[in-house]
Amino acid sequence: MLQAFARRKFLSGLAAGAVVLGFDPVRRSWVTEAHANGPLDGIPSLDGMLVTDNTSIQEAADDYGHIVHRSPRAVLRPGSIQDIVKIVKFARRHRLQVAMRGQGHSNYGQAQAFQGVVIDSRTLDTVHQIGGNRATVDAGVTWRTVIEQGAAVGITPPVLTDYQDLSVGGTLSVGGLGGATQHHGLQVDNVLELTVVTGEGDLVTCSPTRNSDLFEVVLAGLGQFAIIVRATIRMIPAPTQARVYNLYYDDIALYTKDQRRLLAEGRFGYLEGQVVPSASDTGWRFMIEAAAYYTPPSAPNDAALLAGLKDNPSERVISETTYTGWQFRIDPTVEFLKALGVWFFPHPWYSVFVPASKANEYVGNVLSTLTEADTGQGPILFYPIATSKIGASLYPLPNEPVAFAFNLLRTAPPDDPATVAAMVADNRRLYEKLVCAGGTRYSIGSIPFSRHDWQQHFGRRWGLLTRSKRHYDPDNVLTPGQGIFT
Ligand SMILES: Cc1cc2nc3c(=O)[nH]c(=O)nc-3n(C[C@H](O)[C@H](O)[C@H](O)COP(=O)(O)OP(=O)(O)OC[C@H]3O[C@@H](n4cnc5c(N)ncnc54)[C@H](O)[C@@H]3O)c2cc1C
């Protein structure tokens, strides 16, 4: 009786009233009670649910990009870590591929698994401990939750992305870059311990001192070796205030020079920057976006922070907000875009790193022909990072001390596949020029990539990648949407 109840709970939606008992390895399809006369491998008993309803399948076959759509056979909403262990083993047995999906905010099918099983990490959302110098959270917890619960006890993650409704597991699988990267590296450089399920279905705890080989490759490992189910992340004391400085430049060379100076001197707690439309007909201009974090009674010294910069002082904008308000700064824009529907349009993002020595030339060339129509008025990010701050092994960067993050956060009109295709093709064209300039990509974006491209991308790290894949995911079960081993 219990078992029958459990099965109904585990897998629902194949057809009204149909209860799925297992997987037919010969026909490679789910087996319902009505057709349970052939070979059958029963679904393991789960604490959560394995569902096959259309809504769940369609959601798992989509992401923030709305460009690539690959339907899985089922979606697991895990009720426990053990559910993930069981489903990975089950999938491996049946040569089904598995991908964990966080908030689905990558934009080119990276979290999808064609005819496989997508694990929706949103049900794995417990904050286990937060305080002192660390937080231990499930992979599906969002950074928003970590910030809010951290603020309540006066601590914060050292590095935050620009948008906080991303899952901890999702950004730790790709990197996690932000305005504090200049000081603290990526989010993956601030992880103390992980609990993961490997491609063989083994539940393993890893850290810099325990199973360190696995720890090294899981961080920014694009989900290729293991699924992150829990993470302990470093936390630091949280300031209460942020003073924000927007400095404007018409000249790219002056802009990058001042950006590099600020990076080298580490004057600000947060340092990013953007290419913004120019009011005149010159096309584009540049904006340093920097923030000094503080807790009163101490306060930033504006004169010292801005000394020697070549921006136009009459156009500087200085504003005040709370530290938490700053981390949630794009919330009003997101709400506005959601209200307009634009948030749900296709997003063929181009997200790369340019070596500092080539930044003026490469970015200048891109901008010389770029119009607002080419980005759909999406923002263009352009700011420096010190490559030495980034320790992650599987995060290739230009081979220079400084690289510029360059992101065309494109938005395409809905129902216009031709424009989407043109933007994706343009990403590829720009990427090929970037490689010649010694640049690298960030995996989150929309650039068509072959296995050869991945090999070139990882360069000397390709051996580590393939060895680790053979070791931890020998049957190539995990995360096919990245397209590295498919
Ligand atoms: C509005 C917006 C702003 C952004 N800003 C930034 C930014 O400032 N800095 C930055 O670095 N990035 C930024 N990103 C990109 C973002 O970090 C990545 O897209 C990230 O992967 C999103 O997290 P997610 O939870 O949505 O992951 P998903 O898109 O769901 O997954 C990403 C990849 O990781 C895998 N994965 C997910 N969870 C796990 C897990 N627990 N274990 C193993 N593999 C897993 C997936 O299979 C997939 O391959 C932004 C994205 C958006 C949409």
The ligand as an SDF file (V2000), in Angstrom:
LIG
                    3D

 53 58  0  0  0  0  0  0  0  0999 V2000
   20.0170   38.6900  -15.5940 C   0  0  0  0  0  0  0  0  0  0  0  0
   21.2650   37.8690  -15.4600 C   0  0  0  0  0  0  0  0  0  0  0  0
   22.3790   38.4220  -14.8700 C   0  0  0  0  0  0  0  0  0  0  0  0
   23.5570   37.6910  -14.7590 C   0  0  0  0  0  0  0  0  0  0  0  0
   24.6390   38.2620  -14.1710 N   0  0  0  0  0  0  0  0  0  0  0  0
   25.7720   37.5630  -14.0390 C   0  0  0  0  0  0  0  0  0  0  0  0
   26.9140   38.1340  -13.4120 C   0  0  0  0  0  0  0  0  0  0  0  0
   26.9100   39.2910  -12.9890 O   0  0  0  0  0  0  0  0  0  0  0  0
   28.0270   37.3640  -13.2860 N   0  0  0  0  0  0  0  0  0  0  0  0
   28.0610   36.0790  -13.7370 C   0  0  0  0  0  0  0  0  0  0  0  0
   29.0800   35.4310  -13.5620 O   0  0  0  0  0  0  0  0  0  0  0  0
   26.9980   35.5290  -14.3380 N   0  0  0  0  0  0  0  0  0  0  0  0
   25.8670   36.2390  -14.5110 C   0  0  0  0  0  0  0  0  0  0  0  0
   24.7940   35.6630  -15.1370 N   0  0  0  0  0  0  0  0  0  0  0  0
   24.9420   34.3160  -15.6830 C   0  0  0  0  0  0  0  0  0  0  0  0
   24.6820   33.2840  -14.6130 C   0  0  0  0  0  0  0  0  0  0  0  0
   25.6820   33.2930  -13.6300 O   0  0  0  0  0  0  0  0  0  0  0  0
   24.6900   31.8890  -15.2210 C   0  0  0  0  0  0  0  0  0  0  0  0
   23.7950   31.8230  -16.2760 O   0  0  0  0  0  0  0  0  0  0  0  0
   24.3280   30.8580  -14.1660 C   0  0  0  0  0  0  0  0  0  0  0  0
   24.5840   29.5850  -14.6780 O   0  0  0  0  0  0  0  0  0  0  0  0
   22.9010   30.9670  -13.8240 C   0  0  0  0  0  0  0  0  0  0  0  0
   22.5880   30.1960  -12.7060 O   0  0  0  0  0  0  0  0  0  0  0  0
   21.3400   29.2540  -12.8110 P   0  0  0  0  0  0  0  0  0  0  0  0
   20.9980   28.8290  -11.4410 O   0  0  0  0  0  0  0  0  0  0  0  0
   20.2630   29.8820  -13.5840 O   0  0  0  0  0  0  0  0  0  0  0  0
   22.0250   28.0690  -13.6250 O   0  0  0  0  0  0  0  0  0  0  0  0
   21.4350   27.2470  -14.8590 P   0  0  0  0  0  0  0  0  0  0  0  0
   21.3340   28.1400  -16.0280 O   0  0  0  0  0  0  0  0  0  0  0  0
   20.2250   26.5380  -14.4390 O   0  0  0  0  0  0  0  0  0  0  0  0
   22.6240   26.2050  -15.0850 O   0  0  0  0  0  0  0  0  0  0  0  0
   23.8470   26.6210  -15.6160 C   0  0  0  0  0  0  0  0  0  0  0  0
   24.7280   25.4010  -15.9090 C   0  0  0  0  0  0  0  0  0  0  0  0
   25.1380   24.8010  -14.6890 O   0  0  0  0  0  0  0  0  0  0  0  0
   24.5980   23.4900  -14.5670 C   0  0  0  0  0  0  0  0  0  0  0  0
   24.1300   23.3760  -13.1940 N   0  0  0  0  0  0  0  0  0  0  0  0
   23.1630   24.0670  -12.5840 C   0  0  0  0  0  0  0  0  0  0  0  0
   23.0790   23.7190  -11.2930 N   0  0  0  0  0  0  0  0  0  0  0  0
   24.0400   22.7860  -11.0900 C   0  0  0  0  0  0  0  0  0  0  0  0
   24.4550   22.0450   -9.9720 C   0  0  0  0  0  0  0  0  0  0  0  0
   23.8850   22.2210   -8.7830 N   0  0  0  0  0  0  0  0  0  0  0  0
   25.4630   21.1540  -10.1210 N   0  0  0  0  0  0  0  0  0  0  0  0
   26.0540   20.9850  -11.3320 C   0  0  0  0  0  0  0  0  0  0  0  0
   25.7010   21.6590  -12.4200 N   0  0  0  0  0  0  0  0  0  0  0  0
   24.7020   22.5650  -12.3050 C   0  0  0  0  0  0  0  0  0  0  0  0
   23.4780   23.4030  -15.5820 C   0  0  0  0  0  0  0  0  0  0  0  0
   23.2520   22.0840  -16.0260 O   0  0  0  0  0  0  0  0  0  0  0  0
   24.0100   24.3010  -16.6810 C   0  0  0  0  0  0  0  0  0  0  0  0
   24.9360   23.6000  -17.4640 O   0  0  0  0  0  0  0  0  0  0  0  0
   23.6110   36.3650  -15.2530 C   0  0  0  0  0  0  0  0  0  0  0  0
   22.4820   35.8060  -15.8650 C   0  0  0  0  0  0  0  0  0  0  0  0
   21.3120   36.5480  -15.9680 C   0  0  0  0  0  0  0  0  0  0  0  0
   20.1340   35.9490  -16.6430 C   0  0  0  0  0  0  0  0  0  0  0  0
  1  2  1  0
  2  3  1  0
  2 52  2  0
  3  4  2  0
  4  5  1  0
  4 50  1  0
  5  6  2  0
  6  7  1  0
  6 13  1  0
  7  8  2  0
  7  9  1  0
  9 10  1  0
 10 11  2  0
 10 12  1  0
 12 13  2  0
 13 14  1  0
 14 15  1  0
 14 50  1  0
 15 16  1  0
 16 17  1  0
 16 18  1  0
 18 19  1  0
 18 20  1  0
 20 21  1  0
 20 22  1  0
 22 23  1  0
 23 24  1  0
 24 25  2  0
 24 26  1  0
 24 27  1  0
 27 28  1  0
 28 29  2  0
 28 30  1  0
 28 31  1  0
 31 32  1  0
 32 33  1  0
 33 34  1  0
 33 48  1  0
 34 35  1  0
 35 36  1  0
 35 46  1  0
 36 37  1  0
 36 45  1  0
 37 38  2  0
 38 39  1  0
 39 40  1  0
 39 45  2  0
 40 41  1  0
 40 42  2  0
 42 43  1  0
 43 44  2  0
 44 45  1  0
 46 47  1  0
 46 48  1  0
 48 49  1  0
 50 51  2  0
 51 52  1  0
 52 53  1  0
M  END
$$$$
